[in-house]
Amino acid sequence: MDELNLKGKVAVITGGAGVICSEMAKSLAAKGVKTAILDLDGEAARKIAGRLQNEFGTPCIGVAASVLDKASLEQAKKEINREFGEIDILVNGAGGNSPEATTKTEIMDGSENPEDTFFGLKTEGFDKVFDLNFKGTLLPSMVFTTDMVKKRSGVIVNISSMNSYRPLTKIVAYSAAKSAINNFTMWLAVHFARVGIRVNAIAPGFLLTNQNRFLLVDEKTGGSTPRGQKVLNNTPMEEYCIPEELTGTLLYLASDFSKAVTGVVIPVDKGFSAFSGV
């Protein structure tokens, strides 16, 4: 018998066609969780769902939806309820950064082109990053937890970041947006505490994704950029995380093994948050 006792439950995972969240969806499906993979790219979501269903024999569906459009999410919920029934688990995985909200300069000394510093950032970039990360967690939480309230049982797992603890140079909007996720996780955990819904978050360490590859990998050589090397030098295990390494924490938070745990953000970061650099 599976000690996690997740088999037959229904999970929704946003951003489910992405590198990290497709791996999370796989870990849930492997435990018998009926998994709805939501993504702006519905075709990619359906392709992943089909692959997981074939691999594990667990019912999985891909659904096209925008985490920034409440009506789109409500329509997706109707489809999920029709296919699987009431929702037990929500993983808020949609997120990302934007070059428009990223400075070229790490620390100013006054000699730079202002366009390469804080003063050159575009408000449109900030809007994009805050909307995708914060509103993209807020709106799905509003829509997909109504079943949980009715049942007085459910789990939300938000995806935060190491940047939420220690803001990194250059990525000001992303760091601030992920800090907002931490605060929202704690706020919602308190709000839902008496209706049986637990709310927690995972703060991954550094992974190579489509959003950050331009900062960490030299396009010409394929080696580390100076920034990428600094990341590795300040990670005690001296390597990037990989998506599979997040799934154990996800399954723990989704299961009754963590039934007394709510309102926490768990780092999965190969020691980055523990290291002073000395």
Secondary structure, DSSP 8 states (H G I E B T S, - for coil): --TT--TT-EEEEETTTSHHHHHHHHHHHHTT-EEEEEES-HHHHHHHHHHHHHHH---EEEEE--TT-HHHHHHHHHHHHHHH-S--EEEE------GGG--S-SS--S-S-GGGSGGG--HHHHHHHHIIIIIHHHHHHHHHTHHHHHHT-EEEEEE--GGGTS--SS-HHHHHHHHHHHHHHHHHHHHHGGGTEEEEEEEE-----TTTHHHHB-TTTSSB-HHHHHHHHTSTT-S---GGGGHHHHHHHHSGGGTT--S-EEEESTTGGG----
